[in-house]
Amino acid sequence: MNANANASRKNRSTGWYWATALLGVCGLVLGLAVVWVNIERLDLAYELKQLQTELEQKNNLQAKLEVERMNLLSSSRLRALAEENELHQAEPGQIRILSP
């Protein structure tokens, strides 16, 4: 009787060891998954910050180029360039329109 009771206790304690080991492995796997997800999140946050900075720089460049374009196409500048190159307004009859 004592032998059966000892064997029964031994089986129960072995089961607890396996259950504890399994829970430990699951905890380790979940911990590693959380660390990996956090690293990925940080990488994406860094990449997002870089893309936002790049977008801001491109928007600033676009605004500067638009100002430069408007400056180059201003009527006063074009008039001054025309006078400098001795260009005058076309007289009636100098412009011919070709029909398609």
N, C-alpha and C positions, 0 to 999 in steps of 0.2 A: 504494500500500500504506500509506503513511504517512497519507494522507487517511482511509482506512477505520479505521485504528487511532485516529486523533484523534476521529473521529465516534463510534466505539464508546466511548471514554473519556468523551466529552461526554455520551452517552446514560446511561452508568452514573452519572456525577456528578449529572446532572439527576434521575435516579431516587432517589439518596440525598437530594437536597435535598427532594424531595416526601415521601419517607418521614419525614425528620426534621421537616418542617413538620407532617405528619399526626400524628406522635407528640406534637409540641408542642401542637397543638390538642386532642388527646385528653387530655393532661396538664392543660391549662387547664380543660377541661370537668370532669374528675374533681376537680380542686382546688376549683372553684366548687361542685360537688355536695357535697363534704365540708364546706365552709364553710356551705352552706345547711342541711345536716343538723344541724350543730352548733348553728346559730342556732335551729332548730326544737326541738332537744333542750333548750336553755336556756329557751326560751319555755314548753315543757311542764313543766320543772322548777319554774319560777317559778309557773305556774298551779297545779301540784300543791301547792306550799308554801302558797299562798293558800287552797286548798280544805281542806288539813289544818288550818290556823289557824281557818278558819271552822267546821269540824266540831268542833274542840276548844272553841271559844267556845259553840257551840250545846249541846254536851254539858254544859258547865259551867252554862249557863243552865237546862237541863233538870233538873240535880241541885238547883240552888237553888229552882226552882219546885216540885219534888217535896217538898223540905223545908218550903217555905211551905205547900203543900197539906196535908201531914201536920199541921203546926202549926194550920192553920185548922180541920181536921176532928178535932182532938184532943178526947177526951171531956171533959176538964177545962175547956177553953175553951167548948165547947158548953153544958156545965152552967152555967158562969158567965153566959153570954149568956141562957140560959133563965131563970135566977133574976133577972137584971137586967130582963128583959121580963115577969116574973111568969108564966112558963109552967110548968106542972106536968105530971107524968106522967098519961097518960090513965087514967081509972077504967074498970073493967070495964063494958061496955055502951056506952061512948062511941064505940068504933070499930066501924064497920059494914063488912063485906066484901061487895062487890057481885059476884055471880056473872056470868060472861061470857055 
